[in-house]
Amino acid sequence: MQLYGSIEGGGTKFVCAIGDEQLEIVEKVVFKTTTPEETLKKVVQFFEEKRVSAIGMGMFGPLEQRVDHEKYGYITSTPKQGWANVDVVSQLKEVLNVPIYFTTDVNSSAYGEFISRGAVPGLVYYTIGTGIGAGIVLNGEIIGVTGHPEMGHVSVKRRLDDADFEGVCPYHKDCLEGLASGPTLQARLGILGERVALDHPVFELIGYYIAQACVQATLTLRPSVIVLGGGVMSSNLLEIVKKEFKKTLNNYIEIENIDTYLSLPTVVENGSATIGNFALAKKII
């Protein structure tokens, strides 16, 4: 029986897992993201005697994914201290000696949802968390040629009662990530996002901006479904997004069933990336 590896590298934690032919988790470990040296050493220790056939690796970005580029396999201009210009793929391949499918963590999540939903024709996955990222799967292929999508940094229309908020993105201030990611909760309210009640009025703002992103994805890509995952998302916030989406789209095109079109992940506990990584690893054998 072949086994497949999954590495989900986030800015806060790494999730490493081993899966079987049915993409079921056989073994899993979670540890804190620290320095590249310390973190990648823990990755190696987990996999070095497991005999996996291939590994799917979804990392926080930006990444260099072009296989013919001299920096293929690198995390590039990330603001996470110590991780910019780190060659993660070569370091792991040198020790583990297995094929690695290298992509973003949100692409892994998008592919996992694509698999778990029975291979829907077109899917967009947004992660709304410490940052905002998006992955696109159309007709079974992850979209991105010169690089991966950076849909968390699109411009959105400011709500008038939010005009004084500068935004938290270090590059663009008030892009989607700068206005609707987890850190904006603390920046607006002065308390950690996880301590904010799910029915707090601030989520009306967050939902307003996320809905605009969903409208942009709808008009540009015409997917079958848009999945909203990440630590900021909740069923309450999803209902706000649906309400604002309908207002913004204003019946310009028909959305047959908004309750199935805009949804939370089908895989519990934001585990879509692990399934996606198993499937991507299996794909390159």
C-alpha positions, 0 to 999 in steps of 0.5 A: 500500500502506498502512503502519501505525505502532507505538509501544511505550513502556516505562519503559526503552525505546521500540520504534517500528516500521512495518508493512505490510498483513500486519502484518509489520515493514518498519522498526524502531528502539529507543531508551532512555526518557529525558525526555518531551521527548527521547523523544517528539522521537525518536518524531517523527523516526522517523515524520515522513516515513514516511507511515503511515496510523495509529499504534497506541500502547501505553504504560506507565501508568497512562493516561487512555483515556476519549476524552471525558475532559479528560486523554485521551491522558495518562500519569497517576500513573506513578512514573516520574520526569518522566512523570506527567501528560504528554499524549503523544497530543496532542503526537504528533498535532499533529506527525504528523497521523495517527489514534492508537489509544492504550492500554497496552503490555500491552493491545497485547501482548494484542491481538498475541497474539490476532491471532497465535493466530488470534483466540482467543475469550478471552485474558489476557496478563500482563507480568511484568517491571519491573512487572506488568500485564495485558491482556484480549481477549474476543471481539476487544475489549480490555476496560476501560471507565472505565480499563484493567485493573490486575491487577498490583496485586491482593492475593495470599495470602502464602507463610508462608516469605515473610512477612517480605518487605515487598514493593516496590510503592510503593502497596500493598507486597505486592500481586502486583507488589510480590511477583513483579515483577523488582525483587523479585529484587534486593530479596530477593537483593541482586543484579540480576534478570538475574543470577539463575540461572533455576533459583534457588529464588526462582522458586518464590516468584515462580511461587507468586504468579503462579499465584494471579493466573492462578487469579483470572483463570481464575475471573473471566474464563474465558479460552481462554488465559493468556499470560505474557510479560515479562523475568522469564518463562522456560520454567522459571518457566512450569513452576513456575506450572503446578505451583502453578496446579494446586495452587491451583485443586485441580480446582475447574473443568476445564482441558482442557490446561494446557500450552496454557492457560498459555503463553509468547508465540507472538511471539518476543522479547516482540514481541507489542505491535508486532503488536498496535499494527499491528492496532489502527492498521489497525482505526481507518482 
